[in-house]
Every structure is written in structure tokens, then in C-alpha cells.
Amino acid sequence: MKREEYSKIEAVNQSLLKALVDGVSPSKIRNTKYYEEFKHFKLGDLVDCLITTPDELNELFYFGELATMPSANVISMVRQLYDMSGGAIYKLDDWPIILQQIINDHNHHIKRHKDFWPHDTRIKSIVKDGTPYLEHLKAANGRTIISKREKDLADLIVNNILTHDHTRSIFQTTPEFNKTFLGQVGLVWEYKGFKCKGLLDLVIIDHDRKVIWPIDVKTTSKPTHKFREAAEHLRYDIQAAWYMHGLRDAKDKGVLKINELQSIDISDYTLVPLSFVVESTTSPGCPLVYHTTSKDLDVGRYGLNKVTYGNGNRIIFPPLEGYEELLETYDYIVNKGGQYNKEIDNQNGRLQLGLWD
């Protein structure tokens, strides 16, 4: 399934549910940027595409002559002016009054030099830093702009994953391996009255062993041997459990859909737990494979109650929500008029602390 096709499906996904883990945060609502580009997500998407669907590369990404990307603030301001002009702007200083308002809205000034730059100086700064990006934005025609530095890093990461001893066997496609490799597998299913969806980077179907193995490719800013920290913080256990739910639904139906015309009969195949293939963006060279365990998937689905260890010195792990509870919270907010969650709303914002209960 193409990414654009998948993105148009209106359904609950794991990213939406994981966003509920942190609750409603004013910082997520008040954002001074018109457009925000998350570099790690962009690089991850590029790596995914290079590995799983390279035929879609030029359809999704634009590779120009930018050595590096401008700052996030400059990108946001250029994007806003470009959109306001309907894509008809030729130079950034064609609309100086509107550009000045955009600069003010973004609080764009460099405090380490002085509290505020003069208006003309700030406009000149945006014109200098933003003009190359504007030219790429016009040429990209809606595609994601990739700088040379980003492309070089993505190529290095992909080469490491495909050739390193830790990971290369996963992607071997020689004739003696009777496997089907499915990249960007879109899953859609119904659960508890909700339409749900998930997009798997890779599903490997081993026809000799009758096994289905889902793979998710991850990039991390930390060394790969510290991936567990990121996985816990970003709740990748929820993602893994959610994707496994979608695959189980496909297996129960007996068919894994490849596209509108092709499907694979998987009724007599066995599902194995999802694995993460991980490479670092800051210290690449040691890609690792992390296999999720039954406990990972169980906590990702059902959560974990508060756990206390120790006699004299107590070590307390707070409760974790799984996607079952997060679905209930989503239903409460979207369908039942809830503002935050049941505990906060029912107690009118006055909660028991209960640290040592």
C-alpha cells in the first residue's frame, strides 16, 4: 500500500494512541511555528523507503542541491509565506509586510547578539537563509525535501543495515530463500467499534517454514545498544502490540492483502513477534535486531500496574497504559465529550497524591 493511500484512511493508529499517554499538554497546543519538520522522522521515512519501497523514492522525496537544511524557524517561515502566496511567490522579499508579520509571529531574533534585530535586518536574514530552501520548495511540488547531508547519512544507514553481519541475513532475497518480502504493508481492521490501521515497514513471509515475520526499521540518535531506553520512552511496545493485532486480524481472515489485485493466503502460517531493526544516526556502524517478547506485547496491549521493589530503599515503577486503556480514553474524549481523562474529569481536577499507597 502506498504511503499516500494509507495516510488518507481515517482510522485510529498507534501514533494517535501513544500521544494520549502524555495527556493533553498546553505545549502541544500552543506552537509558535506554522510548520514543524521533525528531522528524525524525516530521516526514518527516507531510510524506510530506501529499504522497503525504493521504487517510490522520487515520488515521495526531492533531492536537490541543498548541502544542509536551514533552521526549523526559517523552514516554517518560508513555508507559511509560500502557502499564503498559493505557491506564486518568486522572491521572499516580494511581500515585505507579510514577511515581517510572519517573522514577528515566529519570534525570530537572535538573543545572543541583541534582544531584537531591526526589521530590515531580520528580513535580510530570512532572505539570505531561506531563498535556497524556497527554490527547492517550488521544485519539490509537495515532495519532502532532502539535503545532501541527509541523503548521505540515509545511504550510509541503509548500506549498514543491508550488509552488516547482524542484519544482512534478514534481507537476503536469493532464489534459495523461498520468501516473499512485502514493503509498507497497510493493515486495516475493526476493533471495539473503531476502524483501526497500521503501516508495517516490512513483512517477511517464509513459505518453507510457514512463518510470517513483521519488521520495523528504526533510526535512533543514541548508540544502538541503548535502543531499549528509546523504546521504553517512546512506547514502541504499544506500536509492536498494535501491529501484531492487525496481523492477527489478517490471519484470522486468512488473507494478507498486497494491493487491490493481489493477496496471499496466510491461513496456515504462524505469526512470530515483531522485530525492530535499529541503526544509529549519530554513531552508525553497529545495526542491531531487537526481538519483542511476549511480555513486551502484553504490556503494549494491557499496560502494567504500579510496581514497587525493595525493602528499605523502594524502587517504584509507575503504571503504564496499554492500547486497550488508551482506546478507552480515546473513546471517552472523542465520543463521550471528555476533556482530559476519566480520573481528571470525574475528580474535577482534584486528585489524591498517593505516592506511597
Salt bridges, closest charged atoms under 4 A:
GLU4 OE2 - LYS8 NZ 3.62
ASP22 OD2 - LYS28 NZ 3.86
GLU37 OE1 - LYS42 NZ 3.03
GLU56 OE2 - LYS2 NZ 3.90
GLU56 OE1 - ARG3 NH1 3.30
GLU59 OE1 - LYS2 NZ 3.53
GLU65 OE1 - LYS148 NZ 2.98
ASP129 OD1 - LYS128 NZ 3.81
GLU135 OE2 - LYS138 NZ 3.35
GLU150 OE2 - LYS42 NZ 3.03
ASP155 OD2 - LYS151 NZ 2.81
ASP165 OD1 - ARG168 NH2 3.13
ASP206 OD2 - ARG209 NH1 3.58
ASP216 OD2 - LYS218 NZ 3.17
GLU229 OE1 - LYS222 NZ 2.98
ASP237 OD1 - ARG235 NE 2.89
ASP249 OD2 - LYS253 NZ 2.98
GLU260 OE2 - LYS257 NZ 3.46
ASP268 OD2 - LYS210 NZ 3.44
GLU324 OE1 - LYS192 NZ 2.64
GLU324 OE2 - ARG301 NE 2.82
ASP331 OD2 - LYS336 NZ 3.20
